[in-house]
């Protein structure tokens, strides 16, 4: 089993929830990075 920093044990259900949340956040971050990359490319193309 996995422990929290304060010593409590994390249940398999809690771990699954945390894993799902981490995946959601990583997907959001990937989408943001992709958007920023596209923005940078557009700016680069406009610059003389």
Backbone as a chain_set.jsonl record, in Angstrom:
{"seq": "XXXXXXXXXXXXXXXXXXXXXXXXXXXXXXXXXXXXXXXXXXXXXXXX", "coords": {"N": [[0.835, -1.204, 0.0], [0.274, 2.321, -0.421], [1.508, 5.208, 1.201], [0.393, 8.334, 2.565], [2.014, 11.547, 3.052], [1.609, 12.154, 5.731], [1.467, 9.728, 6.943], [-0.89, 8.249, 6.756], [-2.679, 5.542, 5.19], [-3.183, 4.982, 1.728], [-5.979, 4.039, -0.082], [-6.667, 1.565, -2.663], [-8.705, 2.606, -4.302], [-8.505, 5.351, -3.825], [-5.952, 5.79, -4.856], [-6.403, 5.178, -7.538], [-8.14, 7.251, -8.199], [-6.434, 9.449, -7.826], [-4.559, 8.906, -9.783], [-6.109, 9.136, -12.07], [-6.757, 11.857, -11.948], [-4.196, 12.975, -12.17], [-3.583, 12.194, -14.767], [-5.539, 13.621, -16.198], [-4.711, 16.256, -15.683], [-2.186, 16.207, -16.911], [-2.941, 15.884, -19.546], [-4.275, 18.309, -19.984], [-2.137, 20.078, -19.663], [-0.546, 19.31, -21.832], [-2.19, 20.091, -23.938], [-2.183, 22.858, -23.554], [0.538, 23.462, -23.965], [0.794, 22.698, -26.618], [-0.907, 24.577, -27.815], [0.482, 26.948, -27.183], [2.817, 26.526, -28.611], [1.876, 26.57, -31.238], [1.039, 29.209, -31.329], [3.491, 30.542, -31.065], [4.755, 29.757, -33.426], [3.099, 30.986, -35.317], [3.603, 33.686, -34.7], [6.315, 33.841, -35.313], [6.293, 33.447, -38.063], [5.049, 35.777, -38.88], [6.868, 37.742, -38.254], [9.239, 39.93, -39.731]], "CA": [[0.0, 0.0, 0.0], [0.974, 3.601, -0.497], [1.238, 6.089, 2.335], [0.452, 9.787, 2.406], [3.122, 12.117, 3.817], [1.309, 12.165, 7.165], [1.463, 8.365, 7.45], [-2.13, 7.524, 6.448], [-2.597, 4.63, 4.057], [-4.057, 5.321, 0.6], [-6.672, 2.854, -0.592], [-6.564, 1.418, -4.119], [-9.662, 3.512, -4.936], [-7.917, 6.694, -3.76], [-4.838, 5.824, -5.801], [-6.982, 5.217, -8.883], [-8.64, 8.615, -8.374], [-5.292, 10.343, -7.978], [-3.957, 8.61, -11.08], [-7.015, 9.711, -13.07], [-6.592, 13.302, -11.864], [-2.873, 13.29, -12.723], [-3.693, 12.022, -16.219], [-6.329, 14.753, -16.698], [-3.861, 17.444, -15.616], [-1.139, 16.101, -17.929], [-3.599, 16.125, -20.838], [-4.497, 19.76, -20.057], [-0.836, 20.714, -19.872], [-0.135, 19.019, -23.209], [-3.001, 20.94, -24.813], [-1.687, 24.235, -23.394], [1.849, 23.546, -24.614], [0.529, 22.636, -28.055], [-1.446, 25.878, -28.184], [1.554, 27.946, -27.109], [3.729, 26.254, -29.72], [1.228, 27.079, -32.458], [1.068, 30.666, -31.23], [4.872, 30.967, -31.319], [5.014, 29.558, -34.855], [2.389, 32.047, -36.036], [4.327, 34.948, -34.484], [7.578, 33.749, -36.036], [5.99, 33.6, -39.489], [4.671, 37.175, -39.122], [8.032, 38.621, -38.064], [10.035, 40.102, -40.956]], "C": [[0.868, 1.251, 0.0], [0.553, 4.477, 0.678], [1.258, 7.554, 1.896], [1.626, 10.281, 3.241], [2.868, 12.075, 5.32], [1.171, 10.752, 7.734], [0.197, 7.569, 7.183], [-1.913, 6.622, 5.246], [-3.583, 5.08, 2.975], [-4.678, 4.031, 0.074], [-6.471, 2.748, -2.099], [-7.524, 2.363, -4.855], [-9.117, 4.948, -4.939], [-6.777, 6.825, -4.767], [-5.347, 5.915, -7.234], [-7.5, 6.624, -9.181], [-7.518, 9.606, -8.6], [-4.633, 10.154, -9.344], [-4.787, 9.231, -12.206], [-6.854, 11.23, -13.12], [-5.248, 13.724, -12.461], [-2.898, 13.186, -14.245], [-4.445, 13.203, -16.845], [-5.467, 16.019, -16.745], [-2.779, 17.384, -16.696], [-1.716, 16.326, -19.324], [-3.842, 17.625, -21.035], [-3.193, 20.494, -20.345], [-0.36, 20.503, -21.306], [-0.901, 19.906, -24.187], [-2.525, 22.392, -24.744], [-0.363, 24.418, -24.125], [1.681, 23.54, -26.134], [0.011, 23.989, -28.563], [-0.384, 26.958, -28.191], [2.542, 27.763, -28.252], [3.161, 26.796, -31.018], [1.275, 28.594, -32.501], [2.462, 31.188, -31.585], [5.206, 30.837, -32.801], [4.341, 30.652, -35.67], [3.128, 33.383, -35.905], [5.62, 34.969, -35.293], [7.351, 34.005, -37.523], [5.65, 35.052, -39.831], [5.863, 38.116, -39.038], [8.85, 38.704, -39.35], [11.473, 39.615, -40.766]], "O": [[2.04, 1.222, 0.376], [-0.608, 4.481, 1.087], [2.008, 7.957, 1.008], [2.176, 9.53, 4.046], [3.813, 11.97, 6.102], [0.794, 10.595, 8.895], [0.187, 6.35, 7.356], [-1.072, 6.898, 4.391], [-4.694, 5.51, 3.286], [-3.976, 3.052, -0.181], [-6.139, 3.74, -2.747], [-7.184, 2.867, -5.926], [-9.251, 5.668, -5.928], [-6.652, 7.844, -5.446], [-4.785, 6.646, -8.05], [-7.32, 7.131, -10.288], [-7.618, 10.493, -9.448], [-4.205, 11.118, -9.979], [-4.244, 9.777, -13.166], [-6.819, 11.82, -14.199], [-5.174, 14.722, -13.177], [-2.294, 14.009, -14.933], [-4.045, 13.721, -17.888], [-5.493, 16.76, -17.727], [-2.485, 18.398, -17.33], [-1.049, 16.898, -20.187], [-3.637, 18.15, -22.13], [-3.15, 21.412, -21.163], [0.173, 21.425, -21.925], [-0.327, 20.413, -25.151], [-2.471, 23.076, -25.766], [-0.166, 25.413, -24.823], [2.351, 24.291, -26.843], [0.442, 24.478, -29.607], [-0.347, 27.792, -29.095], [3.048, 28.742, -28.799], [3.878, 27.41, -31.808], [1.515, 29.196, -33.548], [2.592, 32.165, -32.323], [5.865, 31.708, -33.369], [4.935, 31.188, -36.605], [3.263, 34.121, -36.881], [5.976, 35.988, -35.885], [8.136, 34.704, -38.163], [5.927, 35.51, -40.94], [5.872, 39.169, -39.676], [9.125, 37.686, -39.985], [12.277, 39.686, -41.695]]}, "num_chains": 1, "name": "protein.A"}
